[in-house]
Amino acid sequence: MNTYYTESHEYIRIEGDTGTVGITDFAQSQLGDIVFVETPQPGSIVSQGNAAAAIDSVKAAAEVNAPVSGEIIATNDMLAKTPGLVNEDPMGEGWIMKIKLGDSAELATLMDEAAYREFVKSVS
C-alpha cells in the first residue's frame, strides 16, 4: 500500500486501482477543530488538483483537492455526524473519499512521505 501527498496537504493511499483520500495531520492541525465536512457524491468525476470536498473548521473553510483524477466510488458517511474524526485520526477513520484512479501516471506528480515531510518543514 503506497501513500502519496500533495502540496495542498491531501494524501492518497493506493490499494489496487483505488485511492483513499483525506487531509494530512499537518492540514488538520492548521485548520483547528473541524465542524463540517462536505463530501462529493459517489459517481461524480473529479480532476487532479480541483476541489472535490470542503471542510469547515472553527478557524477557516478549506477545499479538499483531488490528488488524482477519477471517479468517486465512496465517501466517509461517518463524517456527517462526527466531522471531528478528521482531527482525531486524519489518515485513518477520518478519511474523506475513495477515488477509482482514472490515470495512475498522475501519481508520479505527487510526493512520497519523505518528500512531504521535507515540504512541511519548508512551509511551517
N, C-alpha and C positions, 0 to 999 in steps of 0.2 A: 504494500500500500504506500503510494507516494503522495506527499503533501507539497503543494506549491503555493506561493504567496504573490500578492500584487502590491504595487506601491501605494495603493489606496487602502491597504490593510485588510483585504479579504484573503481567505485561504480556500483552497480546494483540495480535498483528499480524494484521490483517484482509486476506484475499485472497478476493474474491467473498463467498460465504456461509460461509466457513471462517475460523477464527481459530487461529493457532499461539500456544500459551500456555507461559510459563515464569516464572521469577523474575527480578527485575532485578539488575543488577550490585550495587546497594546491598544488596539482600537477601542475595546470596551472600557479600558481604564481611562482613556481620554474622554469618552462620552459621559462617564458617570452613570448614575442609576437609570437604567433603561425602563421606560414606562409603556412603550408600544412598539410592536414590530408589524409592519405591513409586508406580507409575503405575496409573491406573484401567484397567478392562477396556474395550476398544473395544466400542461398542454400549450402554454404560451412559449413563444420562441424569444430567446434573448441573444444579444450580440456582445461579444467580448468588449469590456470597458464601459458598457452602457448600464444605466441604473436598472436593477431588477427587483429591488426591495427597498424598504425605507425603515429607518429606526428613529424613534423619538426618545430622547432622554431628558432628564431634568436640566441639562446644560444646553443641548442642541438637537437639531434634527440632522440626520445623515442618510445619504444614499448608500445602498449596498450594490456595488457594480458586479456584473457577471465577469468572473475571471476568464471564462471561455464562452464561446458561442454554443448554442444548443437548445434543447427543449427541456422545460421544467417538467420533471416527472413526479416530484413530491415536494411538499413543504412541511415544516415542523408545526403541526397543529397545536402543540403544547404552548407555543409562544403567545397564542391569543389570550390564554388565561394567565400565563406565567412568563411575561417578557423578561423578567429578571434572570431567567436561565442563561441568557446571553452574557450577563455579568458573571454569574456563578461558574459557568462551565462553557465558555465560548467555543471551544474546539471539541466538545463532547455533546452533552444534552442540549446545548444552546445553538446547534446548527440551524440554518435558516431554510435552505432549499437543496434539492438534488437536481443535477443537470445531466441529461444524456448528451455526451460530447458530440458536437457537430463536426469538429476537426481537431483531432488530437495533436496536430502540429502546433496549435496555438499554445500548448503547454510549454513549448520551448521559449516563449516570450516572458514566462513567469520566473520568479526567484525560487531557489530551494531554501531550506531552513537556514543554512549558514549565511547565505547572501541576504536573506530577510533580516536576520539578527544584526548584521552589519548595517543594513539600511536603517533600521530602527535607531541604532546608536547615532547615526548621522542626522536624524530628524528630531531626536529628543534632547 
